[in-house]
Amino acid sequence: MPAGAQEQQQAQNQIGALMGQFQQANQYPGQQLGVLQSAIAFHREDVSLKENLAAAAQRSAAAARARLESADILLETLAWQDHSDLLRTRAALEKVTGAWRQLDRYIYN
């Protein structure tokens, strides 16, 4: 290969390398923008997910409180009814003689 052709080939190789570097540098901002856009999208999704989870937890806690309050009211009602039944039963047993009266003494005394 003649000396002139060799120098021309080296110059073309150098130009090709510089063009490659230029293309990489030219694409870098677009790549970085894509990374930032992805990060922002993930952050939005994270915030949305946290808000949804917090709302679900509040609804769940409110439902649990409502169930507990309902159970408490039911137990109070049953306890009152049980106490009322107990008073009626004792009043009835006080009028009974015989074995039932002995059973009452055994249980309550």
MODELLER restraints for C-alpha pairs under 7 A, 6 or more apart:
rsr = mdl.restraints
at = mdl.atoms
rsr.add(forms.Gaussian(group=physical.xy_distance, feature=features.Distance(at['CA:93:A'], at['CA:101:A']), mean=6.36, stdev=0.5))
